[in-house]
Amino acid sequence: MGASDRLKYANDVRSARASVSAAAKRGPLQTLSDRELALRDHPVTVYPHALQRRVRAWVRFGAEAVRVDATIMRSTPLAAGIEFHGIDETFRCWVWGNAVTVSEDA
């Protein structure tokens, strides 16, 4: 990766994180409820760092849907626990599995 590619990547990351932070100001991050997760009925897989994958996921801040670059940290057969970043904070939530796609560069 050349210097101009690194600069473009850094600008893209900054822009994406700024979008997340802006959305977070407009409403609270939504996450699946305990009832939706049904953790008593479904096994949870927790991924060690080496197996965590970069993903793209749809999340909601209030009523606003935002597609974010995230890391999948855990999963059930139906849901994914993800982590993603704004400018100065880290967000974690559960989303439905079909809201997540594995990044092509993962």
C-alpha positions in Angstrom: 0.0 0.0 0.0 1.5 3.3 -1.1 1.5 6.6 0.8 -1.5 7.9 -1.1 -3.5 4.7 -0.5 -2.7 4.9 3.3 -3.8 8.5 3.4 -7.1 7.7 1.5 -7.7 4.8 3.9 -7.1 7.0 7.0 -9.5 9.6 5.6 -12.1 6.9 4.9 -11.8 5.6 8.5 -12.1 9.1 9.9 -15.1 9.9 7.8 -16.9 6.6 8.8 -16.2 7.2 12.5 -17.5 10.8 12.2 -20.7 9.5 10.6 -21.1 7.0 13.5 -20.5 9.7 16.1 -23.0 12.1 14.4 -25.7 9.3 14.3 -25.0 8.6 18.0 -25.9 12.2 18.8 -29.3 11.8 17.1 -30.5 8.8 19.1 -29.4 5.9 21.3 -27.8 2.7 19.9 -30.4 0.0 19.5 -29.5 -3.6 20.4 -31.5 -6.8 20.4 -33.4 -7.5 23.7 -32.8 -10.5 25.9 -36.1 -12.0 24.7 -35.0 -11.7 21.1 -31.6 -13.2 21.8 -33.1 -16.1 23.8 -29.7 -16.9 25.2 -31.1 -19.7 27.4 -32.2 -21.5 24.2 -29.3 -20.7 21.8 -25.6 -21.3 22.3 -23.3 -18.3 22.2 -20.0 -18.5 20.4 -17.3 -16.0 21.7 -14.5 -15.5 19.2 -10.9 -15.2 20.4 -9.1 -12.3 18.9 -7.5 -14.4 16.2 -10.9 -15.5 14.9 -12.7 -12.1 15.0 -13.7 -11.0 11.5 -14.2 -7.6 10.1 -17.8 -7.1 8.9 -20.2 -4.5 7.6 -23.4 -4.3 9.6 -26.6 -2.3 9.8 -27.2 -0.7 13.2 -29.7 1.8 14.4 -29.2 4.9 16.4 -32.7 5.9 17.4 -34.7 5.7 14.1 -31.6 6.2 11.9 -30.1 3.1 10.2 -26.3 3.3 9.6 -24.0 0.8 7.9 -20.8 0.5 9.9 -17.5 -1.3 9.7 -17.4 -3.6 12.7 -15.8 -6.6 14.2 -17.8 -9.6 15.1 -17.1 -10.6 18.7 -19.7 -13.3 19.4 -22.7 -14.9 17.8 -25.7 -17.1 18.2 -27.3 -19.1 15.4 -29.5 -16.0 14.7 -27.6 -12.9 15.9 -24.2 -11.3 16.0 -22.5 -9.3 18.8 -20.5 -6.6 17.1 -18.1 -3.8 18.1 -17.5 -0.6 16.1 -16.0 2.8 16.6 -17.0 6.4 16.5 -14.5 9.3 16.9 -14.0 9.0 20.7 -16.0 6.0 21.7 -16.5 2.3 21.1 -20.0 0.9 20.6 -21.2 -2.7 21.1 -24.5 -4.2 20.3 -26.4 -7.3 19.1 -27.9 -7.3 15.6 -29.7 -9.9 13.6 -27.3 -12.1 11.7 -28.8 -11.1 8.3 -27.8 -7.5 9.1 -24.1 -8.5 8.8 -21.9 -9.3 5.9 -18.2 -10.4 6.1 -16.0 -7.6 4.7 -14.2 -8.6 1.5 -10.9 -7.5 2.9 -11.3 -9.5 6.1 
